Amino acid sequence: MPHVLRILVVAAVLLTVTGFAKAAMVSGDPAGDAGWTLVGHALTDGIYVKGSANYGFNAYSAALNVSAGSNLEISDGALSWLAGDVVLGVGGVFESITAAEAGWAGFSGGAVNGLLSAATGPKLQVKFGTSAATWTTSTLAPGAGDGNSSSSAGGGRVQVRTSAYFQTGTPNPGQTEPWTWDGNSGQVLVLDKDSHIAWDGASVQPAKQVARMIWVWDEDLEQVASWELLLNVSLLERVAPGDFTGLYPAVGDMAIMTVQDGDNAYTDALVVVVPEPGTLGMLVLGGLVGLRRRR
């Protein structure tokens, strides 16, 4: 299925002549934000990769241009997010599902979203792959998946994540930034630690400011409801080490969306990073084609 999706993306690129969706604002809810495309549920046949946690969520992807005056236009010296920058996004909205709805005879392991915690929340992460990625989905139902989501199969992937130890109320003493799930809901935030962004194949790791995260905390359920993880690929190219000769993540490439119980059980889902339908034409005009070429 991933191969078919990639073919469809390429076909859409060749047939469309409009531009990327302008990222007027991001809220942390990809279901409500402009420019985000629903890929499907993480536990469905053709999207589920592996992991025993049985986290259920609707997965979304986006390719956006930063617009002037939006909350993605960020002033930070050489690490600023500038109007016109291309940003790739992957996000999710927690949602339950039955095995039948997901296309399987049955699930094994715990209940769907049974590991969601009101106290600490999950760890949210994404591996943005390149055109060389060879990730595959599972042929076995959750939670006995056998798909491939290893970093080595990402073709020079860029991994972005939240902390495993964010909590409610007060920051965890081990954090670098003072973020809490409830206190920073709806805010575009820098990653907690430098190590929370990792670029495979780069001799020097990019600053954590190249990525951003935003989530929505549900006060009634007392848990994270949705989230978006963002990578500024234009900024990534600007700060790339001079000896880098690899590939950059780009529109049409695969990504692995992961929800993990701290550093323990997890669920991996495969998405293809695509803009909102009808907004792919910037590739035709050369906007991101250069990001696929070797530097």
Beta strands, then each sheet from edge to edge (+ up, - down):
strand 1: 21-23
strand 2: 36-41
strand 3: 48-50
strand 4: 57-66
strand 5: 86-94
strand 6: 123-128
strand 7: 158-161
strand 8: 197-199
strand 9: 211-218
strand 10: 223-232
strand 11: 254-260
strand 12: 266-272
sheet 1: 1+ 4+ 2-
sheet 2: 1+ 4+ 5- 10+ 9-
sheet 3: 3+ 12- 11+ 6- 7+ 8-
end
